[in-house]
Amino acid sequence: MRKNNKDNHKRNLRAKDKQFKEFQERIGIVFGDEKLLKQAFTHSSYVNEHRKKPYEDNERLEFLGDAVLELTVSQYLFKKYPMMSEGELTKLRAAVVCEPSLVSFANELSFGELILLGKGEEMTGGRARPALLADVFEAFIGALYLDKGIETVTKFLEMVVFPKINAGAFSHVMDYKSQLQELVQRDGAGTIEYRILQEKGPAHNREFVSRVSLNKVELGTGIGRSKKEAEQHAAQMALEKLKAHLEVNSIEE
């Protein structure tokens, strides 16, 4: 019986090794120290069930990854949104690195399949538990930082996290209208005006098109499921246009 258990364990480890290899190929990053990679996915319940083996759980890597993630996301937001206040940046960063977001990133990369879990944790659905998946994502970032450095972590986030920010996945915590108003008032540029250009679709799936103008000159249009959302997207486009204009002017000066 004990021999069968050992054989099963070896087979499982070989299968897991193959999964880790395929995972590295998929993300285009090969770890120099594969032990670090495996540690990032090793839950404490697995270590507890294999005390005679030299396994380490991912808790220390999670601690490090949490700090690295906050730094890299903070740096990205700081550069991308030069007009954002400290409070707005903090709010946006919190939305990016909160548990539901990290779980979403982990699921997108099928992290659940790679986790090494104890039998008890496995039987109670640990592989899909949000807190566990979020911890594993942070641990992976910690392992990647130790193995490859901050630049590779940033490149990884450019593939997985930053496009979501650019696509407006966290726009629910971003008030583009306030930012636009603040920018216009600061420069004394004139008056902002929003107008709903179009309403389309059935009542249960309405879509609105909004336009924002500065002194009657159109700055941007936006589409949303509500008037407010459409105005926010229009303000976002206007902000990007104004910032690009400001950058060109500063270069010419």
C-alpha positions in Angstrom: 0.0 0.0 0.0 2.8 2.4 1.0 4.6 1.5 -2.3 1.5 2.4 -4.3 1.2 5.7 -2.5 4.9 6.5 -3.3 4.4 5.5 -7.0 1.3 7.7 -7.2 3.2 10.6 -5.6 6.0 10.3 -8.1 3.6 10.1 -11.0 1.8 13.2 -9.8 5.1 15.1 -9.4 6.2 14.2 -13.0 2.8 15.4 -14.3 3.2 18.6 -12.3 6.8 19.1 -13.7 5.3 18.9 -17.2 2.6 21.5 -16.2 5.3 23.9 -14.9 7.3 23.5 -18.1 4.3 24.2 -20.2 3.3 27.2 -18.0 6.7 28.8 -18.5 6.5 28.3 -22.3 3.0 29.9 -22.2 4.1 33.0 -20.5 7.5 33.2 -22.3 9.5 33.2 -19.0 11.9 30.4 -18.0 13.0 30.4 -14.4 16.6 29.9 -13.6 15.7 28.4 -10.3 12.7 26.2 -10.9 12.5 25.4 -7.1 11.4 29.0 -6.6 8.7 28.7 -9.2 7.4 25.5 -7.5 7.6 27.0 -4.1 5.3 29.9 -5.2 2.6 27.3 -5.9 3.2 25.1 -2.8 0.5 25.5 -0.1 1.3 24.9 3.5 -1.2 22.0 3.6 1.1 20.2 1.1 4.2 20.8 3.1 2.4 19.5 6.3 1.6 16.2 4.5 5.2 15.7 3.3 7.2 16.7 6.3 10.0 14.3 5.4 10.5 16.0 2.1 12.4 19.3 1.7 9.4 21.3 0.6 8.8 25.0 1.5 5.4 26.7 1.4 4.8 29.9 -0.4 4.0 32.2 2.5 7.3 34.1 2.6 7.2 34.6 -1.2 3.7 35.9 -0.8 4.9 38.5 1.7 7.6 39.6 -0.8 5.3 39.5 -3.8 2.7 41.7 -2.1 5.3 44.5 -1.7 6.7 44.1 -5.3 3.2 44.2 -6.8 2.4 47.4 -4.9 5.6 49.0 -6.0 5.3 48.0 -9.7 1.6 48.9 -10.0 2.2 52.2 -8.1 5.0 53.1 -10.5 2.9 52.3 -13.6 -0.1 54.4 -12.3 2.2 57.2 -11.3 3.6 57.5 -14.8 0.3 56.8 -16.7 -1.8 59.3 -14.8 0.2 62.4 -14.1 -2.9 64.5 -13.3 -4.2 62.1 -10.7 -4.1 63.1 -7.0 -2.5 60.9 -4.4 -5.9 59.9 -3.1 -7.1 58.8 -6.5 -3.9 56.9 -7.2 -4.2 55.0 -3.9 -7.9 54.2 -4.6 -7.0 52.9 -8.1 -4.0 50.8 -6.9 -6.2 49.3 -4.2 -8.7 48.1 -6.9 -5.9 46.6 -9.0 -4.2 44.6 -6.2 -7.4 43.7 -4.2 -8.2 40.0 -3.8 -10.9 39.7 -6.5 -8.6 41.3 -9.1 -5.7 39.0 -8.2 -8.0 36.0 -8.3 -9.1 37.1 -11.8 -5.5 37.3 -13.0 -4.7 33.9 -11.4 -7.7 32.3 -13.1 -6.8 33.8 -16.5 -3.4 32.0 -16.2 -4.9 28.8 -14.8 -2.9 29.1 -11.6 -5.3 26.7 -9.8 -4.1 23.8 -11.9 -0.5 24.3 -10.8 -1.0 24.5 -7.0 0.5 21.8 -4.8 -2.2 21.1 -2.2 -2.7 18.7 0.7 -5.5 16.2 0.3 -7.7 17.8 2.9 -7.4 21.2 1.3 -8.0 19.6 -2.1 -11.2 17.8 -1.0 -12.7 21.1 0.4 -12.2 22.9 -2.9 -9.0 24.8 -1.9 -7.8 24.9 -5.5 -10.6 27.4 -6.4 -10.6 29.3 -3.1 -10.2 33.0 -3.8 -7.9 33.8 -0.9 -5.6 30.9 -1.8 -5.5 31.9 -5.5 -4.7 35.6 -4.6 -1.9 34.4 -2.3 -0.5 32.3 -5.0 -0.5 35.2 -7.5 1.5 37.3 -5.0 3.9 34.4 -4.3 4.5 34.0 -8.0 5.4 37.7 -8.3 7.8 37.3 -5.3 9.4 34.3 -6.9 9.7 36.0 -10.3 11.3 39.1 -8.6 13.9 36.9 -6.9 14.7 34.9 -10.0 14.5 37.5 -12.7 14.4 41.0 -11.1 12.0 43.9 -11.2 12.2 44.4 -15.0 10.9 40.9 -15.8 8.1 41.4 -13.2 7.1 44.6 -15.0 7.1 42.8 -18.4 4.9 40.1 -16.9 2.5 42.7 -15.6 2.5 44.4 -19.0 1.1 41.1 -20.3 -1.4 40.3 -17.6 -2.4 43.4 -15.5 -1.6 46.7 -17.2 -3.7 46.0 -20.3 -6.7 45.6 -18.0 -6.0 49.1 -16.5 -5.7 50.5 -20.0 -9.0 48.9 -21.1 -10.9 50.5 -18.2 -11.5 47.4 -16.1 -11.0 49.6 -13.0 -12.8 52.7 -14.3 -15.5 52.2 -11.6 -13.0 53.7 -9.1 -11.7 56.4 -11.5 -13.5 59.7 -11.8 -12.4 61.0 -15.2 -15.0 63.8 -15.1 -13.5 65.3 -11.9 -9.9 65.0 -13.4 -11.0 66.7 -16.6 -12.7 69.5 -14.6 -9.6 69.9 -12.4 -7.3 70.2 -15.4 -9.5 72.7 -17.3 -10.0 74.8 -14.2 -6.3 74.8 -13.4 -5.4 76.1 -16.8 -8.4 78.5 -16.9 -9.2 77.0 -20.3 -13.0 77.6 -20.3 -16.2 75.6 -19.8 -16.8 71.8 -20.0 -20.1 70.6 -21.4 -21.5 67.1 -21.8 -24.3 66.1 -24.2 -25.9 62.7 -24.9 -25.8 62.2 -28.6 -27.6 58.9 -28.9 -29.6 56.3 -27.0 -29.9 52.9 -28.6 -30.9 49.3 -27.8 -33.8 47.8 -25.9 -34.6 49.1 -22.4 -32.9 46.1 -20.7 -29.7 46.6 -22.7 -29.5 50.4 -23.3 -26.4 52.0 -24.7 -25.6 55.7 -24.5 -23.2 57.8 -26.6 -21.9 61.0 -24.9 -19.9 63.9 -26.2 -17.8 66.3 -24.1 -16.8 69.7 -25.4 -14.6 72.5 -24.2 -15.9 75.9 -25.3 -18.1 74.2 -27.9 -15.1 72.3 -29.3 -15.5 68.5 -29.2 -12.8 66.8 -27.1 -14.1 63.2 -27.0 -17.0 60.8 -27.2 -17.8 57.8 -25.0 -20.2 54.8 -25.0 -21.7 53.3 -21.8 -24.6 51.3 -20.4 -25.7 54.5 -18.5 -25.4 58.2 -19.2 -22.9 58.5 -16.4 -20.7 55.7 -17.8 -20.8 57.2 -21.3 -19.8 60.7 -19.9 -16.9 59.1 -17.9 -15.6 57.4 -21.1 -15.9 60.7 -23.0 -14.0 62.5 -20.3 -11.3 59.8 -20.4 -10.8 60.3 -24.1 -10.7 64.1 -23.6 -8.1 63.8 -20.8 -5.9 61.7 -23.0 -6.2 64.2 -25.9 -5.4 67.2 -23.6 -2.5 65.4 -21.9 -1.0 64.5 -25.3 -1.4 68.2 -26.4 0.3 69.3 -23.2 3.2 66.9 -23.7 3.7 68.1 -27.3 3.7 71.7 -26.1 6.3 71.0 -23.4 8.6 69.3 -25.9 8.4 72.2 -28.3 9.2 74.7 -25.5 
